[in-house]
């Protein structure tokens, strides 16, 4: 059986496009297993023991490091489209002042909330300088001896 050249020229790009649209599943983060979570006992387990059981947290509290977050997310993406979140789990381990577990919470995708970024821009230093101002500002910064420390 012989395939005609025009048919081959149409089939090849179609096959390449179809291959590019394959579904891609991805798992990001640290998803503790149920037996690991069960090994953490509020009032008894210390921070060092939590590190041995769950490993390093994905994140800690910004203003209070007594909260450790173990975050995982499973996504699916087809081609160049925005990934769709299939599952999301967050385990929050809360410690008391002595470094002993106070509580372990679990949040899932049903607890998630969509947020909208604040409109506008964050100004950056030098954003409003003209080319001439930037050029004049650099005069004297370079001595021709290289950029490293010297005698």
QUILINLIN-V578597 format. One record per residue. N is the residue number from 1. RES is the residue in one small letter. PHI is phi in whole degrees, 0 to 359 (* if undefined). OMEGA is omega in degrees with one decimal (NA if undefined). Layout:
n->{N,N}
res->{RES,RES}
phi->{PHI,PHI}
omega->{OMEGA,OMEGA}
This chain:
n->{1,2,3,4,5,6,7,8,9,10,11,12,13,14,15,16,17,18,19,20,21,22,23,24,25,26,27,28,29,30,31,32,33,34,35,36,37,38,39,40,41,42,43,44,45,46,47,48,49,50,51,52,53,54,55,56,57,58,59,60,61,62,63,64,65,66,67,68,69,70,71,72,73,74,75,76,77,78,79,80,81,82,83,84,85,86,87,88,89,90,91,92,93,94,95,96,97,98,99,100,101,102,103,104,105,106,107,108,109,110,111,112,113,114,115,116,117,118,119,120,121,122,123,124,125,126,127,128,129,130,131,132,133,134,135,136,137,138,139,140,141,142,143,144,145,146,147,148,149,150,151}
res->{x,x,x,x,x,x,x,x,x,x,x,x,x,x,x,x,x,x,x,x,x,x,x,x,x,x,x,x,x,x,x,x,x,x,x,x,x,x,x,x,x,x,x,x,x,x,x,x,x,x,x,x,x,x,x,x,x,x,x,x,x,x,x,x,x,x,x,x,x,x,x,x,x,x,x,x,x,x,x,x,x,x,x,x,x,x,x,x,x,x,x,x,x,x,x,x,x,x,x,x,x,x,x,x,x,x,x,x,x,x,x,x,x,x,x,x,x,x,x,x,x,x,x,x,x,x,x,x,x,x,x,x,x,x,x,x,x,x,x,x,x,x,x,x,x,x,x,x,x,x,x}
phi->{*,247,264,290,299,299,293,296,294,275,289,297,297,297,294,293,294,296,294,288,260,293,286,241,261,221,241,240,100,243,257,296,279,305,292,289,296,295,279,262,242,304,88,234,283,267,298,297,292,298,300,291,280,256,84,292,288,294,202,235,300,289,262,213,285,278,246,250,242,249,243,220,213,249,234,228,224,246,58,263,288,298,298,257,280,268,208,214,228,229,254,248,256,253,250,273,296,266,81,253,300,265,198,233,247,237,239,237,300,292,272,289,231,284,234,251,297,295,289,102,228,266,292,245,301,83,295,258,278,281,301,297,297,293,295,294,295,270,296,91,282,248,253,81,261,100,261,277,291,214,288}
omega->{-178.2,180.0,-178.8,-177.6,178.6,179.1,177.9,179.2,175.8,-175.5,-177.1,177.1,178.4,178.6,179.4,178.0,179.4,179.3,179.5,-178.8,179.3,179.0,179.3,176.9,-178.6,174.9,-179.0,173.2,-175.8,-179.9,177.8,177.7,-179.1,-179.9,177.7,178.3,179.9,-179.4,179.6,-176.0,178.0,-179.7,-177.5,-173.3,179.9,179.1,178.3,178.2,177.2,176.9,178.8,-176.5,-173.0,-174.3,-179.1,178.2,175.1,-178.0,172.7,-179.6,-178.7,-176.9,-177.9,-175.0,177.0,177.7,177.2,-177.5,174.0,-169.4,174.4,179.9,176.0,-177.0,175.4,179.6,175.5,178.4,-176.8,-177.7,178.6,-180.0,176.7,-179.9,179.5,-179.8,177.1,179.6,175.9,173.3,-178.6,177.6,-176.5,-178.7,174.0,-177.4,-178.5,178.5,177.7,-177.5,176.1,-178.3,173.5,179.0,175.9,175.1,-179.6,-178.1,-179.7,177.4,-176.3,177.2,174.6,176.7,177.8,177.2,178.0,179.7,177.2,-176.9,172.8,-179.1,178.8,178.2,179.5,-176.5,-174.2,178.6,175.2,179.0,-179.0,178.9,178.3,-179.4,179.5,179.3,-179.7,179.5,179.6,179.2,-175.2,-177.1,176.8,-179.3,-178.0,-174.7,-177.2,179.1,-178.2,-178.2,NA}
